[in-house]
Amino acid sequence: MEQQTFDLIKKMTELQGTSGFEHRVRKELRKQIEPYVDEIKQDGLGGVFGIRKSKTEDAPRIMVAAHMDEVGFMISQITNEGLFRVVPLGGWNPYVVSAQRFTLQTAKGDYPCVSSSVPPHLLRGTDGKGGAPDIADILFDAGFDSKEEAESYGVRPGDAIVPAVETVKMANGKKILSKAWDNRYGTTVVVELLKELAGEALPNTLIAGANVQEEVGLRGTKGAVNMLKPDLFFAVDCSAADDLTGDKSKFGHLGEGFLLRLQDPGMITLKGMREFLLDTAETNNIPYQYFVSKGGTDAGAAQVMNNGVPSAVIGVCARYIHTHQTVFHIDDYAAAKEMLTHIVRTLDRSTLETIMKNN
């Protein structure tokens, strides 16, 4: 991979921004895309999009949307001992929450924080099992001695707690270990897409950026789609890989190309859109893999907005998503970026009409 691509991946994944607290990611994304767009628009919830205006008459409006937020937690209560009870922001497997390092974000500054766990010594005399922990029972510890001390440092209910992780290359150089590839993949590919297309005349008006609060119910995309009124919507998002055993009947295998999503609980990719994507990938020899998902993306919300917006997902897969440590393959990212570039370079009014006619 090119060093500048890794540097951007590292920058975007190490930024900390859970649902409702995306301001740091938004600031960096705006900075990165501003040189390559004609204008930037921000919706009322905080989604930010750069617009490349086409000089072609009656050009279609194409929206490429990531989401900024990563999974995290919000403080619901401060105990008398200065620990925190939390509510999850996004989906967490309770088995991966304990004994992990986080950052507590407050009005007075950031503080290191750790999620509580029970050492084996304190399990002696019990069955040592206890079943799956309840997230509501996992306390978070920023080292304060009391509720009063925590409050004196600016801690308040409603403050965000976000995973703290360094992004690194793995041994073979093909895979990367980081947090938040769901969905800093999307913010990264949006930036690189706009850079790649800089100075080119496009047959469409390109709207490229990122929504907020996807992890808590696809909330941000609704206002953005209503405001920007695209003709077609492409979510760029990361999904769970299921490839540890090598079972090819499972969906999501690292290194086998971008994900061509067929269906999830909130969306069926329309026939005309699927045919367009397949033709684009196969004509340009871009590696892809079919994907059926148990989780949704912003495309599911976008498609039912306005009068109905045909939508698709140009995705990548990663192992262990919604945890502190995610593993992904740089070749999948490269395939997704190439696919998006071909889509935007070729999607004109005639292509849009063909997609709509074949749905």
N, C-alpha and C positions, 0 to 999 in steps of 0.2 A: 504494500500500500504506500501511497505517497505520504511523506511526513506531514504535509499540511493537512491532509485528511485526518490522520491520527490526532494531530494537535487540536483540530476542531472537535473531533469526537471527545477527546479528553476534556476540553473546555466545557462542552455542553453537558456531558454526563456528570461532571463533578459539581456543576451548579445545583443548588438545593432549592426546590420549589414544589411543594405538595399542593393538592387541590385547594384553591382559594388563596394560595400564597405564592403565586407564580411570578411575582414582580421582578425577581432577579433574573429569571429566565427571559421574561419579556424584554427587559432592558437590554440584555445581550443580543437577543434575536433582532430587535429593532436596529441595534447598532450594526449587526452583520448584514442585514438585507438592504439598509437604506441606500448604499451606493448603487444598487442595481435595479431600483424601481423608480417609477415616475411619481408615486405618492404612497403614503402609508395611512391606513385607516385602522382605528381601534374601536371595537364594539363596547357596549356598556358594561360587560362583565370582565373585559380585559384581554380578549383575543386581539391579536395584531396581525395585519396582513399588508404586504406590499403589492402594488398593482403595476403591471407592465401593460400599458395601453397599446393596442394594435392600431396600425394605420390603415388596415384593411376594412373596407366598408362592410357593415353587418357581420363583423367578426363575433364568433361565439365567446361567451365568458366561461373560462375554465378555472375552477377553484382546486388548488392543491393544499390540503390542510393537515398539519400535524396537531398534536396537543402538547402543551407545555408541562402539564402536571405529572408528577410521579406519586406513587403511593407513600403515605406517611401517617402521622397521627396528630390529633389536637388535644390539648389539655382540657379535661372536663372538670377536674377538681384538684386542689392542692391539699394533701393530708397534713395533719398537725405535725408530723415528722419531717415535712418538707419534701415528700415524694409526690408523684403525679399520677392520677388516674387519667386514662385517655380514651378517646373514641377513634377508631380507625378511619382514615381518609383513603378510600379505595380498598380493594380486596387483599386480605392477608391470610396466609396459612398460619394458624396460631403456633404451629411447631417451629417456625423460623423467626419468631419475634424476640424471644428471650436471649439475654446475654449478647446483645449487639450494641454497637456504638452509634449514637445519633448526635445531631446538633439541635439544641433547643434555641428557637428564634424568639427573641423578646424585643420590646420597644427600646430597651437599654443596651441590647447587644446579643451576640450568640454565645452559648455556653455548651461545653461537652456534656453528654448525657448518655446513660446506659440503661437498657431494659433489664429488669430484675430476672433472676433465675434462682432455682433451689439447688444448692450443692448436694452431692450424694451423701455427705455426712449427715445432713438433716433429714434424709430419707430413711436412715437406718431405723428399724423397728416398724417400718410400714411395708406395704407390698412393693414400694419403689416404682410403681407405675403411675397410677393416678389418672391415666387417660389424657386426652388432648387438653392443654391448658385453655382457659377462657381468657381472651384478650382483656376483658374487663378486670381480670384478677392480676394482670401483669402490671406492676408499678414501674415507673420510670424515675431514675435517680440522677440528679445533676449535682449531688454532693452537698446539698443544703442541710442544715441541722434542724430547721423548723419551718413552718409555714411563714412565719414572720420574716425570717431571713430570706426565703425565696422571694417574697413580695418586695423586700427591700432592694433586690436585684432586678426588679421590674417584671417578675414572672406573674402572669395572669391567666385565668381560664380563657381559652380561645387561642392561646399561643400555639405555634406549629412545632412539631418534632419531626425531623427529617433524617434519613440515613446518611451517615458520614463514611464515604468510601473513596479510595484513590483508584483511578482508572489506569490499567497496565496492560501491555502486550503479554500474551502467553508465549510459551517456549518456542513454538514453531513459527511464530510471527503471523499466523493466519487467523488466529482467534484473539479476542479482546475480552478482558474481565473488567466489569464495571457495574455500577448501579444504574438504574433508570434508563436502560436502553429502550424500555417502554416508558416514554416515547421520545427520548432525545435522538433516537434514530430519525424520527420525523423532522425535528427542528434542524438537525444536521443536514439531511438530504435537501430540505427546502433551501438552505443557504447555498449549498453546492450546486443545486439546480439553477438558481438565479445567477450565480457566477458563471456557470457553463454557458448560459444563454445570453450573457451580457453583450450588447451591441448587435444582436441578431434581430432581424425583422420577423415577428411572429404572426401566424395566421389567426391568432386568437388574442383576446385580452386575458392575460394570466393574472390570477389572484392567488398569491402564495404566502403562507404564514402559518399561524398556529392558534388553536382554540385553548380555552381554559376549562378546568373542571370536567374533563372527560371521564376520569376515574371514579367519579361519584354520580354517574348517571347521564353521560353525554350531554351535559347541560350547556356548555359554552357554544357549541356549534349552531344551536338554534337561532340565537340572536345574530350570529355572524352571517349565516346563510340568508336570513331575512334581510339584513342590511345590504349585503353585497350581491345578492340575486344572481348566482351562477346558473348557467345552462347545464353544466355537468360538474360533478363533485368527485374528487379523488382523495380519500383518506390515505395518509402515509403513517402506518402504525406497526407496532411490534406485537407478535403473538407467541404463544407458548410452544416451544419445540417439544416433541415427544419421540426422541430418537435414541434414548440411552441404551435400549436393548437391540437396536438395529432392525426392529420389526417394521417392514416397509408398508404394512397396512395402517400404521399410525401416521398422523399428519404432522408435518413440521420437522424437517431434517436439515441440520446445519450443512452448509456448503453445496446445497442442491438448487440454489437459485431463489429468486423472490417468490413470495406467496401470491398466487392467483386465487383469491377467495371466491368460492362458489356460493357459500351460504353460512349464516350464523343465526342465532336466535332472533335477531332484529332485521335481517336483510337477506334477500335472494338477489344475487347479481343478475340483472336483466339480460335476456338473450342477446340483444344487439350489442350491449356493452361487453359481454363475455366474448363474443365473436371478434369485436374490435381489438380487445386486449390480446387474444390468442394470435390473431393475424399479425399484430405488431411484434409480439415476442418471437414468433416463429420466423417471420420475414427477416428479422435482424439478429437471429441466432442468440437470443437472450435466454439464459437458463431460468426456468421457472418450475414451480411445483404447485399442484392443485392443493387447496386448503379448505377444509370444513372446520368451523370453529365453534366452541362452546361459549365464547365470549364475543361481545359486540364491539363496534368502533363508531366513531363519529359519522361514518357513512350511513349507519342505520337511522340516525336522527336526521341527517341532511336530506335523505331521500323522501321524507314525508313532509318537508317544509314547502312553503309557497304553494305552487300547483303540482308539486312532485318533481324532484330533481334526480334524474338517473345518476346513480352513485356506484363507486367501486372502491376497492382497497388495493393499494400497491404496498404489500407488506413484506416484512422479514420475520424470521423466527429467532428465538433465543432460548437458551436453557435457564431455568430457575428464575423466571420473571416474577415480579412482585416480591422480591427479596433484596438483601443487600448486595448479593453477588450474582451477576448475570453473565453468561458466556455467549458470545455471538461470533459469526464468521464474516470476515471482511469481504469475501467474495459474494455473499448474499447482498450485502450493502451495495457493492458495485453493480450487481445486476439490477437492483431496484432503481438505482440512480440512472443507469442507462435506459431502463424502461421508461421512466418518467421523462427523460430528455426527448426520447423519440415521440412519446405521446404529445408533448407540448409543441414540438417542432412541426407536427403533421396534422394536428386536430383543427381543421378548418370548418366552415359552414357546411360544406358538402358532406364531410365525414360525420358531423353532428346529425345531419338529416338522415344519413344512412343508419346510424345507431338508433335513432328514434323510430325509423320505419321498421326496423327488424326486431324491435322489442315485443 
